[in-house]
Amino acid sequence: MTQTETLTVRELMEQCGVAFGTSGARGEVVAMTDRVCHSYTAGFLQYLGEVGEFAPGARVALAGDLRASTPRILAACAQAVRDLGGEPVFCGYVPTPALAFHAFAQGVPSLMVTGSHIPDDRNGIKFYRAHGEVLKDDELGMSRQVLTIDNARFNDAGMLIDPAPLPPVTDAETAYVARYVDFFGPDALKGMTVGVYQHSAVGRDVLTRIVAALGAKAVPLARSDKFMPVDTEAIRPEDVALAKDWAAQGRFDAIVSTDGDSDRPLLADHTGEWLRGDVLGVLCARAMGADVVVTPVSSNSVLELTGAFARTARTRIGSPYVIAAMNAEAATGAACVCGYEANGGFLLGSDVARGGAALTALPTRDAVLPILAVLAASRPGTLADLVAALPPRVTYSDRIKGLPTAQSQALLAWLGAGGEARVEECFAPLAGGALASVDHTDGLRMSFANGAVIHLRPSGNAPELRCYSEASKPDEARRLAEGALALVRDELATRVSGG
């Protein structure tokens, strides 16, 4: 390798195998060397320089999750900030939305080192502009940046030869906690006992602190020193079992948790039943008094069935698409615009005022707001009562792990090439009804005349094929998702490769 190398961020992506997309840069830890992470950060800052949001002397806020590789990657990113003339501001190991809230308030760019819910052998870097998430147009601007890499600074393994320590921690937690305590008030959850499933979530102590500050008895549960890939959308069987076991003790009104970087929530009722993220999003939007709600096409159609909102809009999966649509809706003069994803992450696009208190907009995924808003809204009854009052519409999601994205894409291309006739031939027997419509907004979403929905989509950040299903009963939704994935794995994969 030459001492000085010139290439674009896109060429770097192809060279190292660390993909850049909706959730930032993500890849296997062995591929996310200091050289790669330093270069990605440099490309980000160069792009911000073009759009007037970064210049020598400017501050850049950084934070990370609790993965073993995060401190090393943070150090490489901080060094890139220094090398481009900026000042790294280290906010510690805090939730992604806490970092974003701090950076937006300061008007500075930021980056979060996190792989979210994916396993510990992977990690990522999520980038933020000074006042919002990096959107799709920004990704293009970053990808074309030309980098000049001084390879002499890195050893043969791509690691910095002389890494500098991170700066002292700048507090981003206090303002994030105050955001919710000031809005909901110290008695919002008074009298409740809430279990806080802590595992390895970076926001585990922050969430416990907030729940207690709102008047509840917060009981920490299952803290782990080892990173655990808790996914709020495809909930692990062990997490289902844990919630049921804790609930069987009869001492909790609810159980709460988040994913690894604490931007996606988990909320279970007193029976230990985890609420689906898209149901949680509907309940939170209603509690916030939203008139316009944006969500991806994969979310539960209970959103429209409630009749609670003046307007709803559907997008591709991913917060940049949701935010872009929220921005467009806000431009029409809507009073309160919000969005959510099927993983439960809630995005508040407008300021909300209530009883003399104000909650400022935070247009990035947040786990704390939906947990608190729905817990408060459930009183004096139960969470189960709140969910039971919704129209009976249930979603379920599952996935085939370890399936290369190229194979998933080949499957969808094969199905699409055969038109609706092929789709109906393959999936109508499973659905038990005739095909009514096909939606290609993001993946392949099949709706059937009997109300069944089967949605296949390659994951955007892992080698997985996800399936989202929808029906009027939980068992039926689960049967559809598991049956569709079994069909793909056992029959269609062979037909695609042979066709």
N, C-alpha and C positions, 0 to 999 in steps of 0.2 A: 504494500500500500504506500502510495506517495505521501510525502510529508504534508503537503497542502492539496486538498481535494475540493473541487468545485462541482456541485450538483444541486438540483432542485429538491424541495421537500418531497415531491411526488417520486422522484428517482430514488431518494433515500428510503421511502416507503417500500418501493419494489425491491430494493437492495437488502433491507433488513427483515422484511416480513412483518413489521409492526404496522398494522393498518390504521388509517386515520379516517374518522367519519363522525357519525352523529354523536357518539359519546366521547369524542376526542381521540387520542392515540391509545391503542390497546394492543397488547401482545403478550407472548410468553416472557417471563422474567429474564430468561437466558438471552432473549433477543433484545430486551430493553436495556442495552448497555448504557453506560454514562455518555458515550459518544452519540448514541441515538437520541437519548433524552435531552442532552445539551443541544443537539441540532434541531430537534422539534421545537424546543423553547425559543431558540434563536429565530427560527422561521416565524413563529407566532409574534415575537416582538418586532421583527422587521415589517411584518404586515401591519401591525398596529402603528408603526412609524409612518407608513404610507397613508393611513386614514386619520392621522393626527392624534393618536391616543398614547403614543410613547415617544420619548426623546431622552437623550442622556440626562441623568439626574432624576428621572421619574421613578416613582415607587411601583413595585409589583408585589402583590400579596400572594403568599404560598401557604398551603396546608396539606395534610395528608391523612390517610386512614391508618389502620393498625396492622397492615401486612408487614412481613419481615423485610421485604425489599423496599418499602416506602422511604425510610430515612436516606438510603443511598441515592434513590432517584431524586428526592427533594434536593439533596446536595448538588447533584448535577444540574438541575434546573436553576437553582440559586446561582451557581457559577455562570450559567449562560446569561442571567440577568446582569450580573456584574460585568461580564465581558462585553455586553452591549451598552454599558454605561449607566445601567439602572441600579436601583437600590432594592434588594430583596427584603421583604417584610414577612417574617415567619410567624404565622398565626397558630402554630402548634398542630396538634392532632385533634381536629374538630370536625363537626359535620360539614359536608359540602355546602348546604344552605347557610350555615353560619359564616363560612368564609365569604360566600357571595354577598350576604347581607352587609358584612363589614366593608367589602371592597366597593360595592355599589354606593354605600353611604360616603365613602372617601373619594369616589370618582376615580378609582385606579383599576387597572387590569389585574387579573388574578389567575392562578392555576391550582388545581387540586390533583394531588397524586393519589389515585384510587382505581381499583378495578371493580368497584361496586360489589356485586354479588358473585362474581366469578371466582374460581378457586385461587388459592394462594400462590400457585405457580405462574399466575398471570397478574399483570398490573396495568395501569394506564395513567394518562394525564388528561384532565379535562380543563379546557381553556375558557376564560371569560373575558369579554371586553369590559370597558370601564363601567358600563351601565346595563349589561345584559349578556346572555349566553352568546357564544359563537354560533352563528346561523349558517345555512347552507352556502350562501354567497361568500361568507367569510372563509369557509373551508376551501373554496376555490382559490381565494386570494392567498391563503397560507400555502396551499399546495404548489403554487407557481413560484414561491420565493426561492431565490438562488442563494445557496449557502456556500461559504468558504470555510472548510473544516481543517483545523490545524491538528493533524493526526499525531504530531509529536507530543501532544499533551496527554495522549491516551496510550495505555499499554497494549499488548497484542490481543488482549481480551476485550478491548474497547473501554476500559475503565480509566478514570482520571488518575494520573500518576501522583498528583498532590492535591487531593480534594480538601477544600476549606470547610470548616464547621459551619453549621447553620447559625443565623443570628439569634439573639435572645428572643423569647416568645413575646409577641404583641397580642394582648388579650382581645379575642373576638367573641368569646363566650358570653361575657356579661351583657352586652347589648342584645345578643340573640335571646337570652333568657328573659330579659326585661321586655322585649317585644311582645311576648305572650302573656307574661304576668300582668303587665300594664293594661293589655286589652281585655283579657278574660276576667281578671280580678282574683284576689286571694281566696275567695270562697266558691269559685266556679265548680270545683270538684269536691267540696267539703262533704265529709261523711263517706266518701268512696274509698274502697281498698283496691289498689291497682298493682298488679304484678308487672314488673319491668324485666322482660327477658333480655338480658344484657349481652350474652354470648361475646362476640368480638367486635360489636358495633362501635364505631368511633364516637358516636353520640350517646353511649349508654349512660354515662354519668350526667350529661346535660339533660337527657330526657327524664331521668330519675329526679333530678333537681327541679325541673319545671313542674312535673306532676305534683311533687310535694309542695311547691310554692303556690299551687292553685288549691291547696287545702286537702288533697287526698293523702291517704297513707300509702306511700310508695314502697313496695317490697321488691328488692333486687332478686333476680332469679338467674341461675346458670351462667355466671360470669366465666369467661374462658380466656386463658392466656395464649391459646392457639387460635389462629384465624379460622373462622367457619364460614363457608360460602352460603349464607342464608339468602334465599331468593324470595321476594315478596310476591312474585307472580306465579312461579312454579314452586309452591311450598313443599319442602322436603317432608317425606313421611315421618321422620323423627321429630320434626317441629310440630306436626299435627298431633303426634302422640304426646309430646311434652305438654302442650296446651291442655289436652284432655286430662292428663294426669294432675296438673296443677289445679284445674277447675274442679276435679273430683273432691278436692279437699274442702270445697265449699266456702272458701274465705275471700274470693276475689269477685269484685263487680266487673272487672275487665282485666285483660292482659295485653300489654303493649310491647312493641319492639320496632326495630328498623333493620334495613340491610346494612352492609359493611360501612358505607360512607354516610349513612343516616339521612338519605334524601328520599327514601321510600319507606312507607309505614307498614306495620303489621298491627292489627287490632282484633282481639278476640273477645267474645261476649262471656258472660258468667258460666256458660257451659263449655268453654274452651273452643268454640267454633270460630276459626279465623274468618273475618269478613273479606270478601273479594275486594281487591283494590279499586275496581271500577264502581262497585256499589258504595264503597267508602267515599269515592270522589263525588258521587251524586249527592250523598247525604251532607258532605262538607259544603258543596256548592249551594245547596238549599239553606244550610245554616248561615252561610255568608250573605244570603239574599241576592245571589247572582241573577242577572237577567239574561246574560249570554254565557254559554258554556261550550268550550272547545275540547274535543277528545279524539284520539285516534279511532280508526274504523274498527279496530278489534274490541273496543269497549262494549260492555253490556248495553243493549237497547232499552234497558229500564230508564235510561236518561230521558229518552223521548216519551216513554210510556207514562212517566210521572205527570207530565203536563205542567211541571213546576217552573219552566223557564221560557222566556219570550222567544229565544232563539238558541239553536244548537248547531254546531258545525263539526264535521268529521275530517280527519287528516290522515296522512301516513303516520306510521309509528315512529316516535322519536320527539323529544322535547323541542328541537329546533322547528319542526313542522307545526307543533302546537303553538309555540310562541309566535311564529310568523302569522298564523291565523288569528291569534288573540290580538296582535297588533293591528291587523286589518279590521277586526271587529271594533276595537277601541276607537279607530279613526272614524267610525260611523256615528259616534256619539253615545254608545252604550254606557249605562251608568256603572255597572259592575261586571267586568269581564274576568272570567277565570278559566282554568283548564286543568285537566288531570289525565293521567295515563292509567292503563290497566294494571300497572304495578303499584298504584296508589299514590305516586308522587303528585303533589298538588301545586299548581302554579297560580299565584294571585296576581292578576294583571291590573287591578285597580285598587286604590285606597278604599278602606272600609271604615266607616264611622258608626259608633254605636254607644249610646249612653254616655256621651262625653269622652269616650276613648276612641283612639284611632289605630288602625292597623295598616301600615304602609304596604304598597305593592311589593311583591317579591316574585318576579317572573322567572323562577327556576324551580325545579322539583324540590318540594319540602315535605318532610315526614311529620313534623310536629303539628302543623296547623290542622290537618285532617284528623289526627288523633284527638286533639283537644276540642275542636269544634264539635265533633260527633259525640264524644263523651259528654260534653256539656249539654248538647241537644237531647241526649237520651234521658235526662233527668226530668221528672222524678221516677220514670219507669226504668226500663232496661234497654241495653243495646239490641237485644233480641226483639223487643217490641218495636223498636225503630225500623229494623230490617223487615219484620213481618208485615208492616204497614205498606211496604212497597209492592208494586205489581209483581206477580210471580214469574221472575225471569232470572235464570241461573246461568252463569258461565263457568267454564272449567278450562284449564290449560295444562298441557303436558308437552313433552319434548323427547326427541331422539338425540341423545348426547353423542358427541364424537362423529357426527355426520358432516363431512366436508361441505362447505358452502356451495362449492361447484356442483356437487351431486344434488343438493336441494334445488339449486337453480335449474339443473337439467330436468329434474322431475316436473317442476312447474312449467318449463318450456314445453315438455312433452305433452302435458295435460292441455296447455293452451293451444298447441298445434292441432289438437283434435277437436277443438271447439267445445261448445256446450254439450254436444252428443257424447264426447269422450268423458267429460266430467260427470255427466249423469250416469253413464254406464258404470263408472268406477265407484261412485259414492252414493247414488240414490238407494241402492239396496241397504246400505248401512243406515242411511237417514230415515228410511221407511216412507219416503214420499218423493214426489216428482221435483226436479230442480226448478226453482222459481227465478233465480237470478244469480249472476256471477259478478263480483266486484274485484277489479284488479288494482285498486288504489294502493295496496301494499300486500304483496303476496297474492294468494287466491282465496277469496272469501265466497263460500257457496251457501246460498239461502234456499231452503226447500219449502214446498207448499204447506207442510205441516208445522212450520215454525222452527224447525231444526236449522242450526247454522254450524258449518265446519269451515274453519279458516286456517290454511297452511301458510307458513311464512318462515323463510330462513332467518335465523338470528342475525342481527347486524353486528354483533361483537363476540360471537363464539361459534365454534363448529357444531351447530345444533339446528334441527328443524323443529320449530314450535307449531303446536296446534291449539287453536282457541275454538271452543265449542259453546253453543248456547242452546238451551231448552227450557222448558217450564219446571223441570224437576232436577235436583242435583244428580241423582243416579243416571238419569238419561243424558245429561250434559257430559258426565264422566265417561259413559259408554261410548258416546260419539267421538270424543277426543282419543280415547285409548284404541277404539276400533279403527279410526282413521290412520293413526300412527302405525298400528299393526299391519294394516293394509299396505301402507307405504313400504314398510320394512320387509314384509314377507312376500309381497306379490308385485307391487308396482315397480320397485327398484329393479327387479329382474326384467320386467317388460321394458323399462326405459333403457337399460343397458343393452338389451337385445334388439331394440327398435331403432 
